[in-house]
Amino acid sequence: MISVKPAFAGINDDLYDGNIFVVYAGNGSLVPPRQSLAQSLAEHKPVFLAFYVDDSSDCKKYAISISQVQEFYGRAAEIIPIDVDTIPVKQTYDPTEPGYYYSGAVPQVVVFDKSGQVVLNQQGQVPYEEIDDKFREVFDLLPRTESVQLKRRSFNEFSSELAE
């Protein structure tokens, strides 16, 4: 008989319990990223870098915000979550490498415009609205105060509209 002990990790602790995007954001499509930072910059795509570790309560809580960025900007910008444990240890990094921008704390977000310039670089749980404001500038969209709030229609509302 095999004895398996349950995992005692959760959102409020710093214990590892799996990929935070799958477990806490319900979004396994974020990792691995579709493109590298170097590829995205070479293609002049706006980029959202999100530095994280799977065993940080702050990162676990922030995973849903990273997923929300992908929900609204994932088709127009490259969303690149970087597990800081995978950044190679080197003396110096090239500006096309994530290690160049990593400040030593998680979570951390960095937003690049189409020309590869950093327009936001902050540590901590940066509110989605702050990231949205930067992407609105990058894509020349109306400010949030002058725009309709983007909402996803629930499946049940959609189904009831078809049934009427």
N, C-alpha and C positions, 0 to 999 in steps of 0.2 A: 504494500500500500504506500502511495506517495503522500507525503504530508506537505501541504501548501499553506503558508501563512498569508493572511490578508495584508495588503499594503495599508499603511496608516498615514498616507499623505493626503493633503487637502489643499484647498486654495489659500488658506491662512497660515501655511507653514512653508518652510524652505526645504522640504523633502521632495525627492524626485518621484513622480508618479506617471510619467509618460510625456509625450509631445504636448506642450501646453495649448497649441492651436487645435488639436484634435479634442483634447480633454475639456478645455475651458471655453473655447470659442466655437466648437463644432465645425471646424474648418481645416480639414487636412490638406487642402489645395495650396496652402501657403508655403509648405516646406516639402521638398526642396524648392527654392525659387526657380522660376522659368529661365532667368538669365542672370549672368553675373553683373556686378557693378560696371566692370570694364566694358562689357558688351553694350549695356544700356547707355552708358555715357558716349560710346562710339556712335551709337545710333541716334544720339541727341534726343533721348527720351527722358521725360521727367522721372525722377526716382524717389522712392520712399524707402530709406534704410531703417530697419528697426532692430536694434541690438537687444538681445535677451539671453537668458539661460532658463532651462526647463525646471530648475530647482529653486526658483526665487518666487516668493509669494507676491511680490510687486509685479513681476513679469506675468505670473499666472493671472492676476487680476486685470492686467493691461492687454492680454491676448485678444479680448473681445474688441477693444478699440482698434487694434491693428487689423483685425478682420473687417471692421466697419470701414476703414480706409480702403481696403481692397474692394469692398462692396460697391463703393461709389466711384473709385478712381482706378480700379484694377484693369480696365480696358484701355485707358489712356496713359497711364503711368506704370512703371515697373515697381512692384511691391517686393522688397527683398528683406525678409527676416534673416538676421545673422546670429547664430548661436555663438556667443563670444568664445566658448570653449574650442571652436573650430578655427579661430583666427591664429595663423602661424605666428610664433614668437620670433620677432626679428628686431634688429636695431632701428631700421627705417622702413617705411612703406611708401609705395608709389600712390599718387592721388587717385588711381583707379582701383585701389585695394581698400576694402572696408576697414582694415586696421589703421589706415591713415586718419580716419574720422572717429574711431572709438576712443572715448575719454576715460574709460576705466570703471564706469558705473552702468548699471542696468535698472530699468529699461532706459534706452536712449534712442531718440529719433533724429534722423537727418533727412531733409527734403532738398532735392536738387531741381533746378529749373531745366529747361531744354538745352541750355548752353553749358550745363554742368556746374553752375554756380550754386553754392550752398545758400538756401534762403531761410532755412530753419535748422538749428542744431541745439537740441535740449535734452537734458537728463530728466528722468522721472516719468510719471504718468501724465504726459502732455495731453490735454483735453483734445478730443476729436475736432472740436470747433476751431481750435488754433491751427491744426493741420489743414482743415478744410479752408480756412482763410488763406493760407499760403498757396494751396493748390488753386483756389479761385483766382489769385493773382497770376500764378504760372499759366493758367489756361485762359486768362482774360475773361473770367465769368463775373457776373454781377455779385456784389457783396451779399452776404447772407441776409443783411437787413433789407435789401431791395429784391430779394428772391423768394420764391415759394419754397417752403421747407420740403426737402426730399423725403418721401416716406415710401416704404414698400407696402403694397397692398397685401393684406393677408389672404391666404388661399380661400378661407371660408367666405370672405366678402366677395371675392371674385366669383366663386361658385354660386352664391346667392344671386348675384347680378345676372348670371347666365340663366338661372332658373326662373326668373321673373318674366 
